[in-house]
Every structure is written in structure tokens, then in C-alpha cells.
Amino acid sequence: MIGAIAGDIIGSVYEWKRIKTKEFPLFDGDCRFTDDSVLTIAVADAILTGQSYLQTIRAYGLRHPDAGYGGAFVRWLASGSGEPYGSWGNGSAMRVSAVGHAFENAEDVLREAKRSAEVTHDHPEGIKGAQATALAVFRARAGAPKEEIRSEIAARFGYDLSSTVDAIRPAYRFDVSCQGTVPAALIAFLDSTSYEDAVRNAVSLGGDSDTLACIAGSIAEAHYGGVPAEIQERALLLLTTELRDVVLRFRDMYIPAA
């Protein structure tokens, strides 16, 4: 899960000043955690405590009101409603990585990914994006080869994962939909040689950089056996004490080799 958070923090600087290169400082002085990290940690906390995804996501959103949520999520928080709002946005996929680590078979991962998504993102594309991301994390941590992950995700969810980062980068644009973000983030992972390379691939697409790097980073962490110590330590230092404590508790419970 720290792979998602580090990706979010690294990509945060480039969400609004997008770049088309892999050559950039990993930790710019303006790097910060965003809504991607806050809600990733909320889902992890729900898993740790057994509280509902709805209750925990709402509580974290209210405690961290300036994290950079989308307008529809902000309105949902303010409304106090327990009803989802039909979103197909990439928020369901950015926050789901803990599900891929915490459950021990694909059926449970897909079920819990759906449950975590449909609190807000009950559109079929929102659910599909969360399930595809969580299943990729699950398969990666189980040691599945990249080509097996590519084939399964493409076949199950209908995503075109046949391209490469270099091929999609020139025409890729800012896109907050699951269908526009998750396949690109998966390709950033599939086309990588290391955790860092996956995050650089994702940011270099010049899109919703923090979310692309969050999703790609979450899968890369699982595939490459963790996040390099220096990246992990710098990312953890940028979290609040409350957020960091949840990350460390989740890591100790579900990722003991990290």
C-alpha cells in the first residue's frame, strides 16, 4: 500500500503542470499527499478495524477536507448522504490497493473491491476500475508474471493493454475516468523495470499524474517485492502521524516482508 501512497506523493506536483518525460526529481519540494493517499489509507483502516467502507471513507474525508477531492466527492461529503452518486471517476481505483493485499483469493478481492467502490462509485466503470486494480495487485503479490496479469485483466475487464508507454504518451491527455486512467496506469506498470520506473512511466504520460502513479505504484510494489527504502521513508515522513500509523499497522498485518 505504501507503493500507492509514494506514487501519489511523487505525482502530486505534476497533476497541474504535466510533463511528458521520465526525467524529473522524484521528490520535489512541493510534493504532498493528496486525496489518493487519504482515501487509500481510509480503505486500509476499514479493513483493519472492520468498520464499513462508507463510515471510514466519510470520516477520513471530513478530517482531511483540503486533500484535493473531486467536486462530486466534496458535495457527497457535505450532503451527509449515504447514497452513492454514480461516479465512473478514477477515485475508486486510486483507493483500492489495500484490498489486493488483505484478501487471499480472487473472489474475495473482487467482492471487496466492489464494496469499497460502490460507496460512491457505483457506475459499472467505477466498479470495474477498482476491481481491475485490486486484482492486479493481488496477482502481482502472488508472483504472477506480467504477461499473465496483462492477459487476465484484459480478458476479464475488456481493457486494451497491448500498447506501451512510449506509444500512448504523445496523445495521452488528462483524464479522470476509470476507463481512461486504469489501463494507462496498468501499462505504466507492465512496461516498467522497477518500482521507480513504473512511477516515472506513469507521471510521464502527462495525465492525472498523482492518480496514475498511485495505481501503477500500488501494483509495482506488489510485483517488485516492496518499495525502495529511501522512497518509502521519504513518503512516510510526508504523512501526518495519524495517517502514517495506519499505514504501518496495515503493513505489519498484511505485508510483513516489506
N, C-alpha and C positions, 0 to 999 in steps of 0.2 A: 504493500500500500504506500510506502514511502516513495516508491517509484512514481506514482501518480502525483504525489504532493511536490516532489522535487521538479517534475516536469512542469507542473502548474507554475511554480515559482520562477523557474528559468524562462518559461514562455511569457510570463506576465508583462514583461517590458515591451514585447513585440506585438501585443494584441492590437494596439492602435498605431504603432509605427512598424508596419510589417516589412519583412525582409525576404529576399529570395536567394539567400546564401547560407551555407553551413558554417561560415567563418564569423563567429561572434563570441563575446565573452560569456561564459556560462552564467556567471552571477554578476550582473550589472548592479551598480549602486542603488538603482531604483527597484530592484526585484522585491516582490512581496507575495504573500499568499493571497489567493482570491477565493471567490465563491466555490471554485472547483475543489480546493483543499478543505474548506469549511464543511461542505456537504459530503465529501468523501469521508471525512472524519465522523460526521453525523451518522452515516450508514454503518461505519465500523462500531460506533458506540451503541447503536441499536442492536447490533449482533452481540456485542459483549454483555449488554445489560438485559436483553430480552424485551426491551420496550419496543413499541411499534415504530416502524419507519416514519409514519406520519407524525407522531409525537416528537420524535427525536429530530427530524429534519426541521420541523417548525421551531423547536426550541433553539436549535443552533442558528437558524436564520435570524431569529429575533435577537439573539445575543451578539450577533456579528452583522449588524444592519448595513455596514458600509463595505462589504466584501466584493461588490460588483455584480449583483444578481441581475438577470434579465427583468424587463418590465413586468411581464406576466407573473413571474415568481414574486416580485415585490408586491404586486396587487393581491396575490394569493395570501401572502403573509399578513398583509394589512387587513384583509377581509375576515380573518379568523375562521374561514370556511374549511371544512374537512373534505371538500369535494375537489377532485382533480379538474384541470382546465384544458384537457385535450391536447397537450403540447406534443409536438414532434421534434422539439429542440434537443440539442446535444447534452443538456443538463442531466438527463437520465443516464447517459453513458459515462459522463465525466465522474460521477459519484459512486459508481458501482463496483470498483475494483476489489473492495474488501470481500464481497460475495464470492468472487473467484478463488479467494484464499481460504474462506471459512467453511466451505461445504465440500463433501467428499465424493459426490457423484454428480454427473452432468444433469440429471433430472432435478436434483435439489438446487443446483446452481441456476438453472433456467427458471425454476419456480421463484426463487428468492430474488433474482434479478427483476423479474416481472413485478413482484410485490414492491420492491424498492422504487421501481419506476412509476408505477401507476398511482402512487400518492399524488403526483402532479401530472406526469407524462403518460396519460392513458391512451394516447393515439397509438395505433399499431406500429408506426415508425419509431416512436419514442420507446416503446417496449422492446422492439427488435434491436435497437441500438444498444440498450442496456444488456440484453441477453447475449448479443454477439460479443461485446466487450468482456463480460464476465466469463463466458465460455472460453474465449481466447486466453484469458488469464489462467483459468483452471487447466486447460490443456497444456499451456506452457509450463506451469509449475509441475505438471505430471511428466514432463520430459518429451512431449510430442514434438516431432520435427516441424520446422516452419512450414514445409510443403504440406504436411498433414493438417496443420492448423488452417492454412490458406484454403485447402480443398474443402474441409468441413464447414468453415464459416461461409464460404461462397455458396456451397450447395444448400446449406440449411437456411440461410438468410437472403440469398439472392444478390449479394454484393459482388461487384466486379472487382476482383483483387488481382487481376492479371497484369497490371501495369507496374511501373517503377516510379520512384520519387522523381528522378530526372525527367521522366516523360510527363508527369502530371504537373510539375512545378510551374512551368511557364504560364499555363492558362488557369491555374488554381486561384480562386478568389475567396474572400471572406464569406463564410457560410456557417450559420448557427444551427442548421438542421442536423438530425442524426444521420440522415441519408447522405448528406454532403460532408460530414465530418468523420464518421466512424470508418468507412472504407479507406479514406485518406490516411487516418491515423494507423490503421492496420498495415497499410502499405509501408508507412514510415518504419514500423517495427519490422516487417518482413524483409525490408530492403537494408536492414542495419547489420552492423558487425559487432556492436556492443550496446550497453545501456546508453552511454553518452551519445553514440552515433544515432540511435533511434530518436532521442530527443532533438538532436541537431537536424535530423531529417524532417521531423515534424514542424519545427519552428521555421525551417527554410521554405516550407510550402507557401508562406505568406498569407495564411488564413487566420482563423481563430486560434492564435498561436498557443495560448495557455491551455486551452482545452485539447487541441491536437497533441501537444506534448504530454499532457496529463494522461490521455488514453494510451498513446504509444508507450509512454514511460511505465505505465502500470503493467503492460504485457511484457515489455522488455525486462523489467525487474524479475518477473516470474521465469522468463526464459533463460536469462543470463545468470541466475542464481543470486540476485540481490542488486543493490545499488552501490557503486564505489564509495568507500568510506568517506572520502573528502566531500563528495557531493551530498551524501546523506547527512553528514554533520552540519554542513552549511545550511541545508534546507531546514533541519530541525531547529537550528538557532533562530530562524526567522519566524517560527511559530510562537504563539502565546504559550504560557505554561500549561494552561488547560488543554489546548489542542495537542501539544507535544505529549502530555501524559497519556492521552487516549491512544495516540499512535504507538507509543512504546508498550502500552498494555496489550494492544492488539498484536503487535509484532511478537511479544513474548508468548502470547497464547497460540498464535497461528503460524508464525514464521520463525521458529526457534533457531534456524540455521543462519538467519540474516546477520 
